[in-house]
Amino acid sequence: MLLGMLTLTQDLYEQIVAHARRDHPDEACGVIAGPEGSDRPERFIPMLNAARSPTFYEFDSMDLLALHNGMDDRDEEPVVIYHSHTATEAYPSRRDIDLAMEPNAHYVLVSTAESGADEGPVSFRSFRILDGEVTEEEVVFVASYEM
Amino acid sequence: MAIEVRIPTILRTYTDGAKSVNGEGATVADLFKDLESRFTGIEQRLVEDDKLRRFVNVYLNDEDVRFLEGISTPLKDGDSVTILPAVAGGAVAGGMR
């Protein structure tokens, strides 16, 4: 049973998937920021994978600082933190779980294992990761958020 | 005067929810000891074997202290220190740097 929920616009979904395909076979990563406490992902911020690796991702430390400064200026927080797995399923690895440090974020995983950089099926799933515990949640796609 | 320290969400459980706190110390290591004296447990989240933890980033006035002198980086009154957990992960569990 899925308890939580992530509501995301179709447009943001497509931007995440496009980024994952573009960087395949390396892992792609990024953030969707939203107003603090709103749980509403709004501002798409693709990040560079400083590791440029098919099995590891890490935001560059200076990019990370700039990201946080930008969010602070706008009273935003990282509502979604996404990354891709390019040869395995869209489920948090042991390392994803150990390194998940944003208690309020939805951790989105996209797997490009099936279609690679091309159009085709992708797996897109969302999780909460808290104190080493993974909880999958439903993803609801909308055309736009209700006001 | 003091050193302003920005605390990331994950560590605000130690600071009663405060987003930033004031501290003092001649180096980053001393500053973390000062924080530990008031926010018990916070130091071991930042430091391991007298070094910065691999997946913790610390910035002095917008410079990554890893490019300065790491945990021995000198501080002075009026400095601003930002702590941010790395955003990292990936498919394979091995090969941690």
gemmi code that builds the backbone of each chain (N, CA, C; Angstrom):
import gemmi

chains = {
    "A": [
        ("MET", (0.835, -1.199, 0.000), (0.000, 0.000, 0.000), (0.875, 1.256, 0.000)),
        ("LEU", (0.482, 2.237, -0.766), (1.243, 3.476, -0.838), (0.557, 4.537, 0.003)),
        ("LEU", (1.272, 5.053, 0.990), (0.646, 5.988, 1.928), (0.767, 7.431, 1.470)),
        ("GLY", (2.000, 7.850, 1.132), (2.213, 9.239, 0.767), (1.838, 9.493, -0.675)),
        ("MET", (2.089, 10.694, -1.123), (1.761, 11.038, -2.498), (2.645, 12.192, -2.971)),
        ("LEU", (3.050, 12.105, -4.222), (3.724, 13.221, -4.868), (2.845, 13.684, -6.008)),
        ("THR", (2.482, 14.952, -6.003), (1.726, 15.531, -7.110), (2.677, 16.369, -7.946)),
        ("LEU", (2.713, 16.062, -9.243), (3.708, 16.660, -10.126), (3.051, 17.008, -11.453)),
        ("THR", (3.437, 18.131, -12.048), (2.868, 18.451, -13.356), (3.491, 17.541, -14.423)),
        ("GLN", (2.724, 17.302, -15.462), (3.183, 16.502, -16.597), (4.444, 17.125, -17.200)),
        ("ASP", (4.457, 18.452, -17.232), (5.595, 19.164, -17.815), (6.891, 18.883, -17.042)),
        ("LEU", (6.818, 18.912, -15.701), (8.012, 18.636, -14.898), (8.439, 17.179, -15.050)),
        ("TYR", (7.453, 16.290, -15.118), (7.756, 14.881, -15.366), (8.567, 14.745, -16.658)),
        ("GLU", (8.103, 15.403, -17.701), (8.787, 15.278, -18.997), (10.195, 15.868, -18.955)),
        ("GLN", (10.364, 16.942, -18.191), (11.703, 17.539, -18.084), (12.675, 16.605, -17.372)),
        ("ILE", (12.193, 15.925, -16.320), (13.067, 14.975, -15.608), (13.451, 13.821, -16.535)),
        ("VAL", (12.458, 13.277, -17.244), (12.725, 12.136, -18.123), (13.686, 12.550, -19.248)),
        ("ALA", (13.479, 13.750, -19.803), (14.355, 14.226, -20.881), (15.790, 14.359, -20.378)),
        ("HIS", (15.948, 14.852, -19.152), (17.293, 14.987, -18.582), (17.942, 13.609, -18.397)),
        ("ALA", (17.157, 12.658, -17.903), (17.693, 11.297, -17.684), (18.138, 10.680, -19.004)),
        ("ARG", (17.355, 10.902, -20.067), (17.721, 10.344, -21.379), (18.972, 11.023, -21.940)),
        ("ARG", (19.021, 12.347, -21.743), (20.142, 13.131, -22.283), (21.473, 12.674, -21.689)),
        ("ASP", (21.465, 12.361, -20.380), (22.721, 12.020, -19.706), (23.021, 10.521, -19.737)),
        ("HIS", (22.061, 9.702, -20.173), (22.289, 8.262, -20.252), (23.536, 8.003, -21.103)),
        ("PRO", (24.483, 7.110, -20.746), (24.399, 6.114, -19.680), (24.868, 6.603, -18.304)),
        ("ASP", (25.273, 7.882, -18.194), (25.596, 8.384, -16.857), (24.316, 8.708, -16.100)),
        ("GLU", (24.407, 8.726, -14.789), (23.260, 9.096, -13.987), (23.032, 10.609, -14.079)),
        ("ALA", (21.760, 10.983, -14.217), (21.370, 12.396, -14.206), (20.816, 12.724, -12.824)),
        ("CYS", (20.935, 13.994, -12.411), (20.428, 14.354, -11.093), (19.969, 15.806, -11.088)),
        ("GLY", (19.091, 16.122, -10.162), (18.616, 17.497, -10.062), (17.575, 17.652, -8.968)),
        ("VAL", (16.996, 18.845, -8.941), (16.077, 19.232, -7.873), (14.873, 19.911, -8.495)),
        ("ILE", (13.715, 19.742, -7.884), (12.616, 20.662, -8.173), (12.310, 21.377, -6.867)),
        ("ALA", (12.548, 22.676, -6.891), (12.335, 23.481, -5.691), (10.894, 23.960, -5.649)),
        ("GLY", (10.432, 24.245, -4.450), (9.097, 24.797, -4.276), (9.052, 25.630, -3.016)),
        ("PRO", (7.997, 26.430, -2.847), (7.898, 27.262, -1.649), (7.997, 26.411, -0.375)),
        ("GLU", (8.735, 26.913, 0.586), (8.950, 26.185, 1.835), (7.619, 25.763, 2.466)),
        ("GLY", (7.511, 24.505, 2.808), (6.320, 24.008, 3.483), (5.139, 23.736, 2.580)),
        ("SER", (5.261, 24.025, 1.275), (4.115, 23.891, 0.362), (3.967, 22.469, -0.176)),
        ("ASP", (5.066, 21.704, -0.191), (5.095, 20.372, -0.795), (4.727, 20.429, -2.279)),
        ("ARG", (4.992, 21.573, -2.904), (4.615, 21.755, -4.308), (5.871, 21.995, -5.158)),
        ("PRO", (6.275, 20.990, -5.944), (7.468, 21.162, -6.779), (7.183, 22.090, -7.944)),
        ("GLU", (7.957, 23.171, -8.075), (7.665, 24.180, -9.102), (8.847, 24.493, -10.008)),
        ("ARG", (10.024, 24.711, -9.429), (11.144, 25.247, -10.221), (12.134, 24.127, -10.521)),
        ("PHE", (12.221, 23.777, -11.813), (13.073, 22.673, -12.268), (14.525, 23.122, -12.347)),
        ("ILE", (15.400, 22.423, -11.617), (16.819, 22.800, -11.592), (17.660, 21.549, -11.875)),
        ("PRO", (17.981, 21.303, -13.163), (18.853, 20.170, -13.465), (20.246, 20.470, -12.942)),
        ("MET", (20.888, 19.482, -12.354), (22.224, 19.682, -11.798), (23.215, 18.845, -12.593)),
        ("LEU", (24.458, 19.307, -12.559), (25.534, 18.547, -13.178), (25.891, 17.390, -12.244)),
        ("ASN", (26.035, 16.187, -12.805), (26.570, 15.081, -12.010), (28.092, 15.203, -12.010)),
        ("ALA", (28.629, 15.712, -10.888), (30.075, 15.962, -10.825), (30.864, 14.667, -10.954)),
        ("ALA", (30.220, 13.535, -10.639), (30.916, 12.240, -10.739), (30.924, 11.720, -12.182)),
        ("ARG", (30.027, 12.235, -13.035), (29.906, 11.760, -14.415), (30.068, 10.245, -14.494)),
        ("SER", (29.208, 9.553, -13.805), (29.363, 8.104, -13.659), (28.045, 7.405, -13.941)),
        ("PRO", (28.082, 6.184, -14.483), (26.856, 5.411, -14.677), (26.341, 4.770, -13.387)),
        ("THR", (27.128, 4.853, -12.298), (26.704, 4.191, -11.058), (26.746, 5.107, -9.842)),
        ("PHE", (27.034, 6.394, -10.032), (27.182, 7.288, -8.893), (26.831, 8.698, -9.335)),
        ("TYR", (26.171, 9.436, -8.444), (25.966, 10.849, -8.746), (26.296, 11.669, -7.520)),
        ("GLU", (26.748, 12.869, -7.768), (26.984, 13.811, -6.672), (26.925, 15.220, -7.238)),
        ("PHE", (26.187, 16.109, -6.554), (26.199, 17.511, -6.954), (27.595, 18.073, -6.661)),
        ("ASP", (28.111, 18.884, -7.560), (29.347, 19.614, -7.301), (29.143, 20.501, -6.071)),
        ("SER", (30.161, 20.602, -5.209), (29.951, 21.293, -3.933), (29.643, 22.779, -4.121)),
        ("MET", (30.251, 23.421, -5.108), (29.957, 24.843, -5.313), (28.576, 25.033, -5.949)),
        ("ASP", (28.193, 24.088, -6.831), (26.834, 24.138, -7.397), (25.789, 23.970, -6.286)),
        ("LEU", (26.118, 23.094, -5.335), (25.189, 22.836, -4.227), (24.980, 24.091, -3.388)),
        ("LEU", (26.085, 24.808, -3.124), (25.971, 26.046, -2.349), (25.140, 27.079, -3.116)),
        ("ALA", (25.412, 27.207, -4.415), (24.656, 28.168, -5.227), (23.171, 27.796, -5.245)),
        ("LEU", (22.897, 26.499, -5.342), (21.506, 26.027, -5.319), (20.819, 26.445, -4.019)),
        ("HIS", (21.490, 26.201, -2.879), (20.881, 26.543, -1.594), (20.714, 28.044, -1.416)),
        ("ASN", (21.729, 28.807, -1.857), (21.601, 30.262, -1.754), (20.414, 30.748, -2.578)),
        ("GLY", (20.259, 30.172, -3.778), (19.138, 30.556, -4.644), (17.795, 30.207, -4.029)),
        ("MET", (17.728, 29.038, -3.399), (16.465, 28.642, -2.761), (16.176, 29.503, -1.535)),
        ("ASP", (17.232, 29.808, -0.744), (17.045, 30.660, 0.439), (16.495, 32.025, 0.045)),
        ("ASP", (17.051, 32.589, -1.035), (16.605, 33.913, -1.489), (15.127, 33.914, -1.849)),
        ("ARG", (14.627, 32.752, -2.296), (13.230, 32.673, -2.741), (12.324, 32.015, -1.714)),
        ("ASP", (12.839, 31.738, -0.501), (12.087, 30.988, 0.517), (11.589, 29.646, -0.022)),
        ("GLU", (12.502, 28.956, -0.709), (12.168, 27.648, -1.268), (12.934, 26.551, -0.535)),
        ("GLU", (12.478, 25.319, -0.775), (13.232, 24.160, -0.316), (13.221, 23.112, -1.430)),
        ("PRO", (14.110, 22.111, -1.340), (14.093, 21.063, -2.367), (12.911, 20.125, -2.128)),
        ("VAL", (11.849, 20.275, -2.923), (10.660, 19.437, -2.734), (10.899, 18.054, -3.350)),
        ("VAL", (11.543, 18.052, -4.518), (11.906, 16.788, -5.176), (13.420, 16.775, -5.393)),
        ("ILE", (14.044, 15.641, -5.070), (15.436, 15.395, -5.473), (15.390, 14.172, -6.377)),
        ("TYR", (15.801, 14.341, -7.628), (15.693, 13.215, -8.551), (17.059, 12.758, -9.028)),
        ("HIS", (17.131, 11.470, -9.359), (18.294, 10.984, -10.105), (17.892, 9.752, -10.888)),
        ("SER", (18.742, 9.383, -11.841), (18.415, 8.234, -12.675), (19.315, 7.057, -12.329)),
        ("HIS", (18.759, 5.873, -12.527), (19.562, 4.653, -12.585), (19.534, 4.221, -14.046)),
        ("THR", (20.685, 3.890, -14.575), (20.747, 3.695, -16.022), (20.871, 2.229, -16.429)),
        ("ALA", (21.067, 1.344, -15.446), (21.144, -0.089, -15.765), (20.335, -0.934, -14.800)),
        ("THR", (19.757, -0.283, -13.791), (19.021, -1.029, -12.766), (17.665, -0.368, -12.529)),
        ("GLU", (16.870, -0.968, -11.651), (15.496, -0.499, -11.450), (15.456, 0.859, -10.728)),
        ("ALA", (14.303, 1.497, -10.824), (14.088, 2.798, -10.198), (13.709, 2.597, -8.730)),
        ("TYR", (14.661, 2.097, -7.973), (14.444, 1.867, -6.544), (15.728, 2.272, -5.818)),
        ("PRO", (15.601, 2.925, -4.636), (16.799, 3.422, -3.952), (17.792, 2.294, -3.638)),
        ("SER", (19.049, 2.513, -3.979), (20.101, 1.558, -3.638), (20.487, 1.766, -2.176)),
        ("ARG", (21.292, 0.843, -1.663), (21.804, 0.999, -0.288), (22.477, 2.370, -0.135)),
        ("ARG", (23.242, 2.740, -1.156), (23.950, 4.019, -1.062), (22.981, 5.203, -1.126)),
        ("ASP", (21.957, 5.099, -1.966), (20.938, 6.162, -2.005), (20.325, 6.369, -0.616)),
        ("ILE", (20.094, 5.244, 0.059), (19.435, 5.309, 1.371), (20.384, 5.910, 2.404)),
        ("ASP", (21.641, 5.441, 2.390), (22.622, 5.939, 3.363), (22.866, 7.436, 3.206)),
        ("LEU", (22.785, 7.933, 1.981), (23.167, 9.320, 1.725), (21.968, 10.265, 1.622)),
        ("ALA", (20.764, 9.764, 1.860), (19.574, 10.631, 1.774), (19.522, 11.536, 2.993)),
        ("MET", (19.730, 12.833, 2.797), (19.889, 13.773, 3.917), (18.850, 14.892, 3.922)),
        ("GLU", (17.798, 14.754, 3.110), (16.772, 15.802, 3.110), (15.456, 15.188, 3.567)),
        ("PRO", (15.144, 15.341, 4.862), (13.971, 14.646, 5.415), (12.646, 15.072, 4.791)),
        ("ASN", (12.587, 16.280, 4.204), (11.311, 16.752, 3.655), (11.156, 16.463, 2.167)),
        ("ALA", (12.182, 15.893, 1.544), (12.155, 15.757, 0.083), (11.478, 14.467, -0.365)),
        ("HIS", (10.881, 14.551, -1.558), (10.467, 13.352, -2.282), (11.678, 12.927, -3.118)),
        ("TYR", (12.124, 11.706, -2.928), (13.239, 11.191, -3.732), (12.671, 10.471, -4.949)),
        ("VAL", (12.855, 11.080, -6.119), (12.333, 10.505, -7.361), (13.448, 9.744, -8.075)),
        ("LEU", (13.147, 8.527, -8.486), (14.092, 7.738, -9.281), (13.492, 7.423, -10.632)),
        ("VAL", (14.311, 7.608, -11.660), (13.924, 7.281, -13.025), (14.885, 6.210, -13.507)),
        ("SER", (14.358, 5.154, -14.117), (15.248, 4.176, -14.718), (15.170, 4.243, -16.234)),
        ("THR", (16.356, 4.435, -16.838), (16.449, 4.430, -18.296), (17.010, 3.093, -18.790)),
        ("ALA", (16.971, 2.081, -17.924), (17.589, 0.789, -18.260), (16.950, 0.175, -19.508)),
        ("GLU", (15.645, 0.401, -19.674), (14.948, -0.269, -20.776), (15.188, 0.403, -22.127)),
        ("SER", (15.088, 1.741, -22.166), (15.127, 2.446, -23.459), (16.371, 3.290, -23.671)),
        ("GLY", (17.204, 3.419, -22.649), (18.420, 4.205, -22.802), (18.120, 5.658, -23.126)),
        ("ALA", (18.866, 6.204, -24.083), (18.713, 7.614, -24.435), (17.522, 7.855, -25.362)),
        ("ASP", (16.879, 6.770, -25.817), (15.811, 6.896, -26.814), (14.442, 7.036, -26.175)),
        ("GLU", (13.489, 7.461, -27.004), (12.081, 7.441, -26.587), (11.722, 5.997, -26.255)),
        ("GLY", (10.813, 5.834, -25.300), (10.433, 4.471, -24.937), (10.096, 4.423, -23.472)),
        ("PRO", (9.748, 3.259, -22.987), (9.286, 3.159, -21.610), (10.377, 3.510, -20.599)),
        ("VAL", (10.012, 4.296, -19.593), (10.895, 4.532, -18.456), (10.113, 4.207, -17.190)),
        ("SER", (10.827, 3.868, -16.173), (10.197, 3.652, -14.880), (10.435, 4.906, -14.050)),
        ("PHE", (9.368, 5.424, -13.407), (9.420, 6.703, -12.689), (8.734, 6.496, -11.352)),
        ("ARG", (9.488, 6.529, -10.276), (8.898, 6.224, -8.964), (9.371, 7.230, -7.917)),
        ("SER", (8.591, 7.389, -6.863), (8.917, 8.368, -5.822), (8.915, 7.714, -4.443)),
        ("PHE", (9.838, 8.177, -3.599), (10.022, 7.581, -2.280), (10.280, 8.656, -1.239)),
        ("ARG", (9.911, 8.329, 0.000), (10.427, 9.058, 1.160), (11.539, 8.203, 1.737)),
        ("ILE", (12.629, 8.848, 2.111), (13.724, 8.107, 2.741), (14.057, 8.818, 4.053)),
        ("LEU", (13.742, 8.176, 5.164), (13.904, 8.772, 6.486), (14.587, 7.790, 7.409)),
        ("ASP", (15.727, 8.198, 7.978), (16.447, 7.343, 8.929), (16.636, 5.930, 8.400)),
        ("GLY", (17.014, 5.821, 7.135), (17.312, 4.515, 6.565), (16.093, 3.729, 6.133)),
        ("GLU", (14.915, 4.305, 6.307), (13.699, 3.591, 5.931), (13.098, 4.169, 4.644)),
        ("VAL", (12.789, 3.273, 3.692), (12.271, 3.687, 2.391), (10.780, 3.433, 2.337)),
        ("THR", (10.010, 4.453, 1.941), (8.566, 4.289, 1.773), (8.191, 4.778, 0.384)),
        ("GLU", (7.708, 3.877, -0.453), (7.281, 4.314, -1.779), (5.961, 5.064, -1.674)),
        ("GLU", (5.753, 6.000, -2.585), (4.507, 6.761, -2.576), (3.953, 6.854, -3.988)),
        ("GLU", (2.659, 7.148, -4.045), (1.993, 7.281, -5.334), (2.448, 8.571, -6.022)),
        ("VAL", (2.551, 8.546, -7.351), (2.842, 9.772, -8.091), (1.600, 10.119, -8.904)),
        ("VAL", (1.080, 11.318, -8.692), (-0.107, 11.774, -9.415), (0.307, 12.891, -10.367)),
        ("PHE", (0.022, 12.712, -11.647), (0.380, 13.720, -12.645), (-0.826, 14.609, -12.935)),
        ("VAL", (-0.555, 15.919, -12.989), (-1.618, 16.878, -13.266), (-1.146, 17.822, -14.377)),
        ("ALA", (-2.111, 18.439, -15.050), (-1.764, 19.397, -16.103), (-1.169, 20.647, -15.472)),
        ("SER", (-1.755, 21.090, -14.361), (-1.208, 22.220, -13.611), (-1.724, 22.105, -12.180)),
        ("TYR", (-1.056, 22.794, -11.247), (-1.490, 22.743, -9.860), (-2.699, 23.636, -9.681)),
        ("GLU", (-3.639, 23.183, -8.801), (-4.792, 24.031, -8.485), (-4.310, 25.213, -7.682)),
        ("MET", (-4.944, 26.338, -7.883), (-4.530, 27.552, -7.164), (-4.974, 27.481, -5.726)),
    ],
    "B": [
        ("MET", (30.979, 39.958, 18.791), (31.119, 39.327, 17.473), (31.181, 37.813, 17.637)),
        ("ALA", (30.812, 37.141, 16.578), (30.831, 35.688, 16.634), (30.851, 35.182, 15.197)),
        ("ILE", (30.788, 33.876, 15.056), (30.732, 33.261, 13.735), (29.325, 32.730, 13.530)),
        ("GLU", (28.715, 33.131, 12.437), (27.372, 32.651, 12.138), (27.471, 31.311, 11.416)),
        ("VAL", (26.691, 30.330, 11.878), (26.725, 28.997, 11.279), (25.332, 28.652, 10.761)),
        ("ARG", (25.231, 28.407, 9.448), (23.945, 27.988, 8.874), (23.826, 26.472, 8.999)),
        ("ILE", (22.709, 26.050, 9.568), (22.490, 24.633, 9.896), (21.525, 24.025, 8.872)),
        ("PRO", (21.868, 22.887, 8.268), (20.945, 22.266, 7.303), (19.764, 21.596, 8.005)),
        ("THR", (18.679, 21.429, 7.272), (17.441, 20.860, 7.831), (17.698, 19.615, 8.669)),
        ("ILE", (18.512, 18.709, 8.124), (18.706, 17.402, 8.766), (19.349, 17.525, 10.146)),
        ("LEU", (20.076, 18.623, 10.403), (20.750, 18.784, 11.696), (20.010, 19.734, 12.634)),
        ("ARG", (18.854, 20.232, 12.200), (18.134, 21.187, 13.058), (17.480, 20.504, 14.248)),
        ("THR", (17.436, 19.177, 14.226), (16.954, 18.468, 15.422), (17.894, 18.743, 16.599)),
        ("TYR", (19.168, 19.036, 16.301), (20.130, 19.321, 17.374), (20.020, 20.763, 17.865)),
        ("THR", (19.512, 21.658, 17.015), (19.532, 23.094, 17.353), (18.124, 23.618, 17.673)),
        ("ASP", (17.234, 22.734, 18.112), (15.845, 23.125, 18.397), (15.198, 23.817, 17.205)),
        ("GLY", (15.567, 23.381, 16.011), (14.924, 23.925, 14.818), (15.583, 25.174, 14.260)),
        ("ALA", (16.595, 25.697, 14.947), (17.216, 26.947, 14.478), (17.926, 26.729, 13.151)),
        ("LYS", (17.703, 27.653, 12.214), (18.346, 27.576, 10.896), (19.765, 28.096, 10.944)),
        ("SER", (20.050, 28.967, 11.880), (21.425, 29.404, 12.038), (21.681, 29.671, 13.516)),
        ("VAL", (22.926, 29.447, 13.917), (23.317, 29.649, 15.310), (24.648, 30.397, 15.298)),
        ("ASN", (25.006, 30.978, 16.430), (26.303, 31.619, 16.546), (27.263, 30.720, 17.298)),
        ("GLY", (28.526, 30.774, 16.911), (29.521, 29.974, 17.590), (30.842, 30.699, 17.588)),
        ("GLU", (31.834, 30.062, 18.199), (33.169, 30.636, 18.145), (34.217, 29.550, 18.050)),
        ("GLY", (35.405, 29.946, 17.618), (36.504, 29.000, 17.490), (37.543, 29.561, 16.547)),
        ("ALA", (38.810, 29.163, 16.785), (39.910, 29.663, 15.957), (39.993, 28.912, 14.637)),
        ("THR", (39.407, 27.694, 14.602), (39.398, 26.894, 13.372), (38.013, 26.251, 13.231)),
        ("VAL", (37.781, 25.635, 12.076), (36.519, 24.922, 11.865), (36.358, 23.825, 12.928)),
        ("ALA", (37.439, 23.114, 13.233), (37.386, 22.050, 14.246), (36.970, 22.623, 15.604)),
        ("ASP", (37.557, 23.760, 15.980), (37.201, 24.396, 17.261), (35.743, 24.841, 17.265)),
        ("LEU", (35.303, 25.369, 16.140), (33.912, 25.811, 16.031), (32.972, 24.617, 16.263)),
        ("PHE", (33.297, 23.472, 15.669), (32.437, 22.298, 15.840), (32.441, 21.814, 17.287)),
        ("LYS", (33.586, 21.965, 17.969), (33.646, 21.603, 19.402), (32.758, 22.544, 20.215)),
        ("ASP", (32.786, 23.828, 19.841), (31.939, 24.803, 20.522), (30.456, 24.458, 20.309)),
        ("LEU", (30.100, 24.094, 19.073), (28.709, 23.706, 18.811), (28.347, 22.478, 19.641)),
        ("GLU", (29.263, 21.518, 19.696), (29.014, 20.271, 20.436), (28.709, 20.556, 21.909)),
        ("SER", (29.362, 21.609, 22.470), (29.163, 21.906, 23.890), (27.729, 22.348, 24.173)),
        ("ARG", (27.045, 22.834, 23.133), (25.642, 23.254, 23.332), (24.651, 22.341, 22.633)),
        ("PHE", (25.079, 21.689, 21.559), (24.179, 20.846, 20.750), (24.772, 19.440, 20.682)),
        ("THR", (24.600, 18.726, 21.785), (25.275, 17.433, 21.944), (24.925, 16.476, 20.817)),
        ("GLY", (25.968, 15.918, 20.215), (25.775, 14.926, 19.161), (26.034, 15.465, 17.779)),
        ("ILE", (26.080, 16.798, 17.654), (26.188, 17.375, 16.308), (27.593, 17.139, 15.715)),
        ("GLU", (28.615, 17.115, 16.585), (29.990, 17.018, 16.078), (30.238, 15.707, 15.331)),
        ("GLN", (29.697, 14.617, 15.875), (29.968, 13.328, 15.211), (29.223, 13.191, 13.889)),
        ("ARG", (28.246, 14.074, 13.636), (27.594, 14.075, 12.320), (28.452, 14.789, 11.270)),
        ("LEU", (29.439, 15.553, 11.757), (30.250, 16.380, 10.860), (31.677, 15.869, 10.710)),
        ("VAL", (32.174, 15.216, 11.765), (33.595, 14.877, 11.851), (33.745, 13.385, 12.087)),
        ("GLU", (34.747, 12.813, 11.428), (35.073, 11.405, 11.632), (36.587, 11.279, 11.567)),
        ("ASP", (37.198, 10.665, 12.576), (38.660, 10.526, 12.640), (39.347, 11.878, 12.429)),
        ("ASP", (38.849, 12.907, 13.111), (39.443, 14.247, 13.042), (39.452, 14.854, 11.640)),
        ("LYS", (38.597, 14.325, 10.757), (38.461, 14.925, 9.428), (36.985, 15.193, 9.166)),
        ("LEU", (36.748, 16.088, 8.213), (35.372, 16.298, 7.777), (34.832, 15.003, 7.195)),
        ("ARG", (33.595, 14.679, 7.503), (32.992, 13.499, 6.882), (32.936, 13.684, 5.362)),
        ("ARG", (33.086, 12.598, 4.642), (33.157, 12.637, 3.180), (31.929, 13.319, 2.563)),
        ("PHE", (30.745, 13.062, 3.126), (29.533, 13.577, 2.482), (28.924, 14.766, 3.231)),
        ("VAL", (29.799, 15.517, 3.898), (29.387, 16.786, 4.514), (30.215, 17.890, 3.863)),
        ("ASN", (29.546, 18.928, 3.406), (30.241, 20.084, 2.838), (30.174, 21.241, 3.825)),
        ("VAL", (31.315, 21.891, 4.022), (31.380, 23.062, 4.903), (31.991, 24.202, 4.107)),
        ("TYR", (31.337, 25.346, 4.172), (31.778, 26.506, 3.407), (32.107, 27.643, 4.363)),
        ("LEU", (33.229, 28.308, 4.104), (33.583, 29.508, 4.844), (33.390, 30.682, 3.894)),
        ("ASN", (32.442, 31.561, 4.212), (32.173, 32.730, 3.353), (32.095, 32.319, 1.882)),
        ("ASP", (31.329, 31.268, 1.598), (31.087, 30.801, 0.228), (32.276, 30.114, -0.442)),
        ("GLU", (33.256, 29.706, 0.335), (34.327, 28.850, -0.218), (34.286, 27.493, 0.475)),
        ("ASP", (34.415, 26.431, -0.310), (34.436, 25.076, 0.237), (35.731, 24.910, 1.046)),
        ("VAL", (35.613, 24.580, 2.335), (36.833, 24.505, 3.165), (37.767, 23.382, 2.707)),
        ("ARG", (37.243, 22.434, 1.903), (38.149, 21.400, 1.358), (39.217, 22.014, 0.459)),
        ("PHE", (38.881, 23.169, -0.149), (39.859, 23.850, -0.995), (40.685, 24.853, -0.186)),
        ("LEU", (40.400, 24.958, 1.107), (41.212, 25.796, 2.000), (42.075, 24.831, 2.831)),
        ("GLU", (41.873, 24.819, 4.141), (42.693, 23.901, 4.954), (41.825, 22.868, 5.658)),
        ("GLY", (40.679, 22.556, 5.050), (39.809, 21.529, 5.631), (39.346, 21.933, 7.014)),
        ("ILE", (39.365, 20.966, 7.915), (38.857, 21.194, 9.266), (39.784, 22.115, 10.067)),
        ("SER", (41.023, 22.314, 9.582), (41.971, 23.211, 10.255), (41.887, 24.642, 9.736)),
        ("THR", (40.961, 24.906, 8.815), (40.830, 26.251, 8.248), (40.607, 27.279, 9.357)),
        ("PRO", (41.452, 28.321, 9.409), (41.290, 29.333, 10.457), (40.028, 30.182, 10.258)),
        ("LEU", (39.429, 30.579, 11.378), (38.229, 31.413, 11.362), (38.489, 32.686, 12.145)),
        ("LYS", (37.674, 33.703, 11.831), (37.763, 34.926, 12.634), (36.348, 35.463, 12.870)),
        ("ASP", (36.228, 36.320, 13.848), (34.922, 36.906, 14.158), (34.316, 37.519, 12.912)),
        ("GLY", (33.015, 37.327, 12.765), (32.323, 37.905, 11.622), (32.250, 36.971, 10.426)),
        ("ASP", (32.988, 35.852, 10.487), (32.905, 34.885, 9.392), (31.527, 34.223, 9.375)),
        ("SER", (31.192, 33.704, 8.196), (29.955, 32.961, 8.061), (30.288, 31.553, 7.569)),
        ("VAL", (29.769, 30.554, 8.277), (30.037, 29.160, 7.934), (28.711, 28.498, 7.569)),
        ("THR", (28.706, 27.780, 6.448), (27.503, 27.067, 6.002), (27.802, 25.576, 5.967)),
        ("ILE", (26.908, 24.796, 6.547), (27.041, 23.338, 6.512), (25.951, 22.798, 5.598)),
        ("LEU", (26.322, 21.980, 4.616), (25.332, 21.352, 3.740), (25.693, 19.889, 3.536)),
        ("PRO", (24.734, 18.983, 3.720), (25.021, 17.590, 3.394), (25.152, 17.448, 1.883)),
        ("ALA", (26.086, 16.609, 1.438), (26.212, 16.344, 0.005), (24.903, 15.759, -0.500)),
        ("VAL", (24.576, 16.061, -1.770), (23.471, 15.374, -2.419), (24.112, 14.370, -3.365)),
        ("ALA", (24.011, 13.105, -2.996), (24.754, 12.069, -3.707), (24.059, 10.733, -3.533)),
        ("GLY", (24.441, 9.801, -4.381), (23.886, 8.452, -4.315), (24.274, 7.729, -5.578)),
        ("GLY", (23.507, 6.727, -5.934), (23.809, 6.024, -7.170), (23.540, 4.546, -7.062)),
        ("ALA", (23.531, 3.910, -8.218), (22.989, 2.563, -8.310), (23.811, 1.511, -7.592)),
        ("VAL", (25.135, 1.675, -7.610), (25.972, 0.589, -7.108), (26.479, 0.917, -5.712)),
        ("ALA", (26.389, -0.061, -4.819), (26.730, 0.195, -3.422), (28.231, 0.215, -3.176)),
        ("GLY", (29.016, -0.367, -4.045), (30.461, -0.400, -3.827), (31.134, 0.873, -4.293)),
        ("GLY", (32.434, 0.923, -4.150), (33.217, 1.998, -4.737), (33.064, 3.349, -4.091)),
        ("MET", (32.697, 3.405, -2.812), (32.616, 4.685, -2.104), (33.995, 5.328, -2.077)),
        ("ARG", (34.034, 6.596, -2.425), (35.327, 7.256, -2.396), (35.623, 7.737, -0.993)),
    ],
}
model = gemmi.Model(1)
for chain_id, residues in chains.items():
    chain = gemmi.Chain(chain_id)
    for i, (resn, *xyz) in enumerate(residues, 1):
        res = gemmi.Residue()
        res.name, res.seqid = resn, gemmi.SeqId(i, " ")
        for name, pos in zip(("N", "CA", "C"), xyz):
            atom = gemmi.Atom()
            atom.name, atom.element = name, gemmi.Element(name[0])
            atom.pos, atom.b_iso = gemmi.Position(*pos), 0.0
            res.add_atom(atom)
        chain.add_residue(res)
    model.add_chain(chain)
structure = gemmi.Structure()
structure.add_model(model)
structure.setup_entities()
